[in-house]
Amino acid sequence: MKKMALSISIAVVTAYMATFRISAAMAPVSEPGDESPAENSRAVTYYDVTKYRADSSGKAHSSSAFLAAWEDACSDAGNSVLLIPEGTYLIGPISFSGPCKGNQSPKIEIAGTLKALSSPRAFQSSDWIVFEDLNRVNLTGINGMAMLDGQGSKSWTNSNCHKTKNCPSSLKFENVSYGTVSNINLIDSKFFHVQIYMCDNINLSKLNIKAPANSPNTDGIHISHSSNVNITSSIIGVGDDCVSIIQGVRNVTINGLTCGPGHGISIGSLGTFEDEKEVSNIIVQDSTLVETDNGLRIKAWPDKYPGKASYIFFSHITMDNVENPIIIDEQYQCDPENCKAKPSLVKLSNIFFSNINGTSSSPIGVDLRCSRKFPCENVVLDNVDLKMEGKPVTSRCVSVKPSYVGKNAILRCP
């Protein structure tokens, strides 16, 4: 009877995942060229920032020129493009705000390098480049030259971003619908490289994000309070999470990501905020992690605030010398004795690890430490093959009884 119930559970989860794959693939995220025939037939008007006296040598501050060009492009109801030609431009902090005329945003084409001011004092509580209150934003690099350089090294030496929360992300989308970012290099952010907040239908593709492995809080892509986000065909190597997902996020697909160095792909920290919103329907697939400090991670604070995450799918992931390849940590940054007295209030359910293979740098390759107050429900390991020095890794399970499906080349929890 127990075996039959397990089979039904797996079938339900697998069917749900297949259904969500289809719906994610069909999600109405705008791509370059998705405009209607009428829009494509209109003549394109280019608003070149150098025509507004932006300095392409990178010596003079060019924020005012960028904003003047944006205001004209945003006010143009036609087919407008904000053009940033080859060269180096010193800007920021800067906000490209809407709504624009006709509720249609200009395209932004970047062929040059944008550099942030190096001093952290120049930003106070502002992010560097912000797109806000906009519809159908298309930000793309052309000629393989586009780069956003956060010049973050001065911030890293005295980073207390985790306490003050006033460090600038390099690129932030806030209250944006149907946005795309593609073919852009981002390096050395002072804080997060890309931040997605209060957005819907966002497509991030062919991004190359880099920062030193020891640079603090330099997450590659950070998502909160958003839905229908696709991340595809990107390379991220940073000093923190390659991708981090926190409260109020649903329907995210990560596909074709190469991650490392960094702290892996993380959901959490959960339980951080009062009245925290649920995280659900997250798919990570066909990706590779290389020498990261963690692999696929769900983390939650003990005894802070209630939270919930469900229907999380990790499939077809390759690990290359990864520490903690599979980890659920509901004792995040907690003294072991204190954790026993104050268990996490976050509920985790329907977590699916399928076709995870490769090498681990830690003997415990599957580390599932759930809340003693709210044990994890329906955690499934399907065809997991992880080895350390040629031998199967061990597992640790706290407040969870995982289900094993297929051929799992790991030492299971007793």
HELIX and SHEET records of a PDB file:
HELIX    1   1 LYS A    2  ALA A   25  1                                  24    
HELIX    2   2 PRO A   37  SER A   41  1                                   5    
HELIX    3   3 VAL A   49  TYR A   52  5                                   4    
HELIX    4   4 SER A   63  CYS A   74  1                                  12    
HELIX    5   5 LYS A  101  ASN A  103  5                                   3    
HELIX    6   6 PRO A  120  ALA A  122  5                                   3    
HELIX    7   7 SER A  153  TRP A  156  1                                   4    
HELIX    8   8 CYS A  161  THR A  164  1                                   4    
HELIX    9   9 PRO A  336  ALA A  341  1                                   6    
SHEET    1   A 7 VAL A  44  ASP A  48  0                                        
SHEET    2   A 7 ASN A  79  ILE A  84  1                                        
SHEET    3   A 7 LYS A 107  ILE A 110  1                                        
SHEET    4   A 7 ASN A 138  GLY A 141  1                                        
SHEET    5   A 7 LEU A 171  ILE A 187  1                                        
SHEET    6   A 7 ILE A 129  ASN A 135  1                                        
SHEET    7   A 7 ILE A  94  SER A  97  1                                        
SHEET    1   B 9 VAL A  44  ASP A  48  0                                        
SHEET    2   B 9 ASN A  79  ILE A  84  1                                        
SHEET    3   B 9 LYS A 107  ILE A 110  1                                        
SHEET    4   B 9 ASN A 138  GLY A 141  1                                        
SHEET    5   B 9 LEU A 171  ILE A 187  1                                        
SHEET    6   B 9 MET A 147  ASP A 149  1                                        
SHEET    7   B 9 THR A 113  LYS A 115  1                                        
SHEET    8   B 9 THR A  88  LEU A  90  1                                        
SHEET    9   B 9 SER A  57  HIS A  61  1                                        
SHEET    1   C13 VAL A  44  ASP A  48  0                                        
SHEET    2   C13 ASN A  79  ILE A  84  1                                        
SHEET    3   C13 LYS A 107  ILE A 110  1                                        
SHEET    4   C13 ASN A 138  GLY A 141  1                                        
SHEET    5   C13 LEU A 171  ILE A 187  1                                        
SHEET    6   C13 VAL A 194  TYR A 197  1                                        
SHEET    7   C13 ILE A 221  SER A 224  1                                        
SHEET    8   C13 VAL A 243  ILE A 245  1                                        
SHEET    9   C13 ILE A 265  LEU A 270  1                                        
SHEET   10   C13 LEU A 296  ALA A 300  1                                        
SHEET   11   C13 ILE A 326  ASP A 329  1                                        
SHEET   12   C13 ILE A 364  ARG A 369  1                                        
SHEET   13   C13 THR A 394  VAL A 398  1                                        
SHEET    1   D13 VAL A  44  ASP A  48  0                                        
SHEET    2   D13 ASN A  79  ILE A  84  1                                        
SHEET    3   D13 LYS A 107  ILE A 110  1                                        
SHEET    4   D13 ASN A 138  GLY A 141  1                                        
SHEET    5   D13 LEU A 171  ILE A 187  1                                        
SHEET    6   D13 ASP A 200  LYS A 210  1                                        
SHEET    7   D13 SER A 227  GLY A 237  1                                        
SHEET    8   D13 ARG A 250  CYS A 259  1                                        
SHEET    9   D13 VAL A 279  VAL A 290  1                                        
SHEET   10   D13 GLY A 307  VAL A 322  1                                        
SHEET   11   D13 VAL A 346  SER A 360  1                                        
SHEET   12   D13 GLU A 377  MET A 388  1                                        
SHEET   13   D13 LYS A 391  PRO A 392 -1                                        
SHEET    1   E13 VAL A  44  ASP A  48  0                                        
SHEET    2   E13 ASN A  79  ILE A  84  1                                        
SHEET    3   E13 LYS A 107  ILE A 110  1                                        
SHEET    4   E13 ASN A 138  GLY A 141  1                                        
SHEET    5   E13 LEU A 171  ILE A 187  1                                        
SHEET    6   E13 ASP A 200  LYS A 210  1                                        
SHEET    7   E13 SER A 227  GLY A 237  1                                        
SHEET    8   E13 ARG A 250  CYS A 259  1                                        
SHEET    9   E13 VAL A 279  VAL A 290  1                                        
SHEET   10   E13 GLY A 307  VAL A 322  1                                        
SHEET   11   E13 VAL A 346  SER A 360  1                                        
SHEET   12   E13 GLU A 377  MET A 388  1                                        
SHEET   13   E13 SER A 403  VAL A 405  1                                        
END                                                                             
